[in-house]
Structures are given as C-alpha cells and as structure tokens.
Amino acid sequence: MKSEVEVLVTGIGAVTCHGAGADTLWGAMRAAGVRLPDRPADPLARMELPLISLVPDPDLTAERATRFASLAAREALADAGLDADALADGRTAVVLGSCMGEPGGNERGRGPEGGWAPPFRLAAALAAELGVYGTVHDLGNACAAGAYALGVAADLVRAGEADVVIAGGSDAYSRVALGCFNRLGAVDAERCRPFERDRAGTVFAEGAGVLVVESAEHARLRGAAAGAVRLGAVAWSCDADHPTAPGADGEQIVRAMRQAVGPVAESVGCVVPHGTGTRLNDVLESRALHRVLGPGASRVPLYSLKALLGHAGGASAALGAVAAALILRHGEIPPNVPLRDQDPECEVLLPQGAPLPLAAQARRVLVNAYGFGGNNASVVLEGVTGDERDAA
C-alpha cells in the first residue's frame, strides 16, 4: 500500500574532490572538465595503481570520513534552514551509509594505534556532534549504502518515527579498499570512464553527500517546503548470486528500478546511473535501463557523475541524490564529461557540450546504486510543481 505521508528533501550538502559545498559540485558539473585522480601521500600504498580522487586536504591521518560527513551535514542543515536547537528532541534521526566507515585510525601506519576501533561509527559521531539522540543508524551495504540510507530515512518519516532525518553517505581514503581493487584488477590506469569503449575499471574517490529528509507537513509548518524536492520511491533488491559481480541476467537491477520508477516511466527526465566504468556493470545497467524505460530509453539523458568525481563508494549514491536535487532545482541537466568513444554495447544518451533543459512533463530523476554482495538500490527524486507549492 502506498503511504500517504509525503517526504521532502529540504537541504543538501556535499564534499567532493572538487571541494566543499553543493554549489561547488554544481559548478563542476556544469564545467564538465576532466579531473585526473591523485596518488595519496601514503608510503605504505605499495600497489600498481594507487589512484584515488582525494578531497582537497593533504592530511591523511585525520578522521576524514567523519569530517566529510560533518561538513556535508552542516551544509545540508543550513540549506534546510535548521539549526542544532531545532534538532534537540527525539524526532530527529541520523542515517549514514559507507563502504569502509572510518578507516583512518585502524589503517594508520601498519595497524591500529592505541587499539582497534569499530569503523562504522560515522552516524554516532555525527549525532553526538549535533546533539541528536534519537534513532541513529550506520549502514554498510557496500557501494549502494548511500541509497539504502535514503530508503531508511524515508521509512522512518513515513512510519511516523521521525520528523527530520539527516541521511546520506561518506567514504574516505582506505589503503585496504584500494589494495583490494588493485588485486582484483579493477582500477583504470587513466581515470573513471563510465560507458567508454576501452574503459578498464573504476577509480575510487573520497566524498560525502548528505540530505535533510523530512515530512512535508513538518517542512510546511516551518515554511521550508517552497524550495524542496520530493523523495519518491526507494527500492532495494539483492542478486544473491556472486560476492563481487552483478547477476549476469540483470534481473534484480531491473526489479529495483521498476519498483522505484513505477508504471509511468515516461516521467523520468534524467538518470544518474551507477556507471562505475567496469566492463560488466556499464553494459548491464544500460540494458536494464532499456527494459525499465521502454522504447523511449535511448532518449532519456544520463548524467554520469562518476566520470566527474570517481567512485565515492558508499557516498556515491548520496552524492548522486544531491546531484539529482541540483538538477531538479536548476531545471537543467549539465553536460557529461566528454567521452572519446562510447561503447556501442552501452546504448544510452550521454549529452555533452551544453546543458539540456529538464522537460516540464518529466521532472523525475532516477538514481541507481549497486554494490558488492549483490546490493541494488534505486531512488527517485521529483520536482515539486508550482501548483503543488501553492496548494501547500
């Protein structure tokens, strides 16, 4: 049964390799420039391709994932017009997704200094910083974690368990994660190049994306609904097929997308794909989009965020949702980072060169996220029309 509780995104915040701030991210999206990955100043990163797109901060010893989450959350709260005093009761929740949690202390040097600490403590640290002592969840659904966090946030609001949820994802440099992807042979020696013919893997990135999710009633009572976007359906599925590879038939990817999009696929005006640059993922996702969006799939523009940022792990879907909110706010789809030669097996539209207007009748943006363990999630964000704002 469809819930009658309307859920809005009233604030967004971002930290990426281009710097802090959602406006900074939007500027990078519109510029569509190529950013080559960094080599971390870590003498123990002894691997063939120690490549990652770092947030501009040379200190690799601090608790970076925690700091990124805090910066993005504080921006999102300010954007939503909320302050710490407004969050002091039990009606505010914090839900954060991550691949590696906070790896800094456990990976510093050759091992833990002063004892091992649980890495998945981002949400607890942020909640304590903000003085929020309601529901607090850390999620570790691999690279789909940020999307799962938005799903949990929506569920908390629709179930009446929270009025406001600070939700998103954060990931920072991890020598372990980077080493594992090197051993898998899954790192592109150039950069992250989704849907390119000769792509050779992904390239990690640091970053955080945080969204303020709240009930429409709560937002309207405090006068914050005017600039909001609607958080539509969030759907999850699991391949249950292979520890790292997606199911070859793409069935569960399609299932999650169909449940998120619903019966009116024509109202999807843009897709922010998972699009990691790995050989199998990009082809499977392209084919799945055709199955879900139908005959018009080749005309629905994609905005390939990982081509701009790299793969931010558990933060990638949250950053994808921030990008979707920006697209809806500005009413346009920025140009993609230029492709040299698109893979003919990836029959999707990747506009380049100039922004495209978001069609008035198709003001929904689909965000996809897939992760190890067969974790799949799809999220839909929707523009709120002038008539709907007037009715509120």
C-alpha positions, 0 to 999 in steps of 0.5 A, spaced: 500 500 500 502 506 498 503 511 504 500 517 504 505 521 508 509 525 503 517 526 504 521 532 502 528 533 501 529 540 504 537 541 504 543 538 501 550 538 502 556 535 499 564 534 499 567 532 493 574 532 490 572 538 487 571 541 494 566 543 499 559 545 498 553 543 493 554 549 489 561 547 488 559 540 485 554 544 481 559 548 478 563 542 476 558 539 473 556 544 469 564 545 467 564 538 465 572 538 465 576 532 466 579 531 473 585 526 473 585 522 480 591 523 485 596 518 488 595 519 496 601 521 500 601 514 503 608 510 503 605 504 505 600 504 498 605 499 495 600 497 489 600 498 481 595 503 481 594 507 487 589 512 484 584 515 488 580 522 487 582 525 494 578 531 497 582 537 497 586 536 504 593 533 504 592 530 511 591 523 511 591 521 518 585 525 520 578 522 521 576 524 514 570 520 513 567 523 519 569 530 517 566 529 510 560 527 513 560 533 518 561 538 513 556 535 508 551 535 514 552 542 516 551 544 509 545 540 508 542 543 515 543 550 513 540 549 506 534 546 510 534 552 514 535 548 521 539 549 526 542 544 532 536 547 537 531 545 532 534 538 532 534 537 540 528 532 541 527 525 539 524 526 532 530 527 529 534 521 526 541 520 523 542 515 517 549 514 514 551 509 509 559 507 507 563 502 504 569 502 509 566 507 515 572 510 518 578 507 516 583 512 518 585 510 525 585 502 524 589 503 517 594 508 520 601 506 519 601 498 519 595 497 524 591 500 529 594 505 534 592 505 541 587 499 539 582 497 534 576 501 533 569 499 530 569 503 523 562 504 522 561 509 527 560 515 522 552 516 524 554 516 532 559 521 531 555 525 527 549 525 532 553 526 538 556 532 534 549 535 533 546 533 539 541 528 536 539 522 540 534 519 537 534 513 532 541 513 529 543 508 524 550 506 520 549 502 514 554 498 510 551 495 504 557 496 500 557 501 494 549 502 494 549 504 502 548 511 500 541 509 497 539 504 502 540 510 507 535 514 503 530 508 503 531 508 511 530 515 512 524 515 508 521 509 512 522 512 518 518 519 516 513 515 513 512 510 519 511 516 523 518 515 527 521 521 525 520 528 523 527 530 520 532 525 518 539 527 516 541 521 511 546 520 506 553 517 505 561 518 506 567 514 504 574 516 505 581 514 503 582 506 505 589 503 503 585 496 504 579 498 499 584 500 494 589 494 495 583 490 494 581 493 487 588 493 485 588 485 486 582 484 483 584 488 477 579 493 477 582 500 477 583 504 470 590 506 469 587 513 466 581 515 470 573 513 471 570 512 464 563 510 465 560 507 458 567 508 454 569 503 449 576 501 452 574 503 459 578 498 464 575 499 471 573 504 476 577 509 480 575 510 487 574 517 490 573 520 497 566 524 498 560 525 502 553 527 500 548 528 505 540 530 505 535 533 510 529 528 509 523 530 512 515 530 512 512 535 508 507 537 513 513 538 518 517 542 512 510 546 511 509 548 518 516 551 518 515 554 511 521 550 508 517 546 503 517 552 497 524 550 495 524 542 496 524 536 492 520 530 493 523 523 495 519 518 491 520 511 491 526 507 494 527 500 492 532 495 494 533 488 491 539 483 492 542 478 486 544 473 491 548 470 486 556 472 486 560 476 492 563 481 487 559 481 480 552 483 478 547 477 476 549 476 469 541 476 467 540 483 470 534 481 473 534 484 480 537 491 477 531 491 473 526 489 479 529 495 483 528 500 478 521 498 476 519 498 483 522 505 484 520 508 477 513 505 477 508 504 471 509 511 468 516 511 466 515 516 461 516 521 467 523 520 468 527 526 465 534 524 467 538 518 470 544 518 474 546 511 473 551 507 477 556 507 471 562 505 475 566 504 468 567 496 469 566 492 463 560 488 466 556 493 470 556 499 464 553 494 459 548 491 464 545 497 467 544 500 460 540 494 458 536 494 464 535 501 463 532 499 456 527 494 459 525 499 465 524 505 460 521 502 454 522 504 447 523 511 449 530 509 453 535 511 448 532 518 449 532 519 456 539 523 458 544 520 463 548 524 467 554 520 469 557 523 475 562 518 476 566 520 470 566 527 474 568 525 481 570 517 481 567 512 485 565 515 492 563 508 494 558 508 499 557 516 498 556 515 491 549 514 491 548 520 496 552 524 492 548 522 486 541 524 490 544 531 491 546 531 484 539 529 482 536 535 487 541 540 483 538 538 477 531 538 479 532 545 482 536 548 476 531 545 471 537 543 467 541 537 466 549 539 465 553 536 460 557 529 461 564 529 461 566 528 454 567 521 452 572 519 446 568 513 444 562 510 447 561 503 447 556 501 442 554 495 447 552 501 452 546 504 448 544 510 452 544 518 451 550 521 454 549 529 452 555 533 452 557 540 450 551 544 453 546 543 458 539 540 456 533 543 459 529 538 464 522 537 460 516 540 464 512 533 463 518 529 466 521 532 472 523 525 475 530 523 476 532 516 477 538 514 481 541 507 481 546 504 486 549 497 486 554 494 490 558 488 492 554 482 495 549 483 490 546 490 493 541 494 488 538 500 490 534 505 486 531 512 488 527 517 485 527 524 486 521 529 483 520 536 482 515 539 486 510 543 481 508 550 482 501 548 483 503 543 488 507 549 492 501 553 492 496 548 494 501 547 500 
